[in-house]
Amino acid sequence: MAHHYNDLDAFVADLPRLAERAREKLSTQPPGVFGLCTTQGRNVTVRLLEGGRFELAGSAPDEAYDCALVADERDLLAIINGEQNPVTAILFGKIKVKGDKLRLLALARLL
């Protein structure tokens, strides 16, 4: 059963478990730097390393990401919780994807 996250902090705290669960799928992805950026000014950096390992850190707003999702925290949580279709959210401008959109697939493996 999927978890329901009440805030971004709860999701970020659960990322190590999610990454371990998805490690085999993540191991096929090239390394990269991903950002979860809220319009409220919160930035979380996920660095995908060789072999499906990852590092998690806060970041500066000007950090260079291979791919970043930018959204209101509420909209980001709706996608994470499966309450909002990510493609629909992108099409209607609720989420912006900056950088290499194909790299978004690697980040999606965590969900």
Secondary structure by P-SEA (a helix, b strand, c coil): cbbbbccaaaaaaaaaaaaaaaaaaaaacccbbbbbccccbbbbbbbbcccccbbbbbbcccccccbbbbccaaaaaaaaaccccaaaaaaaccccccccccccccccccc
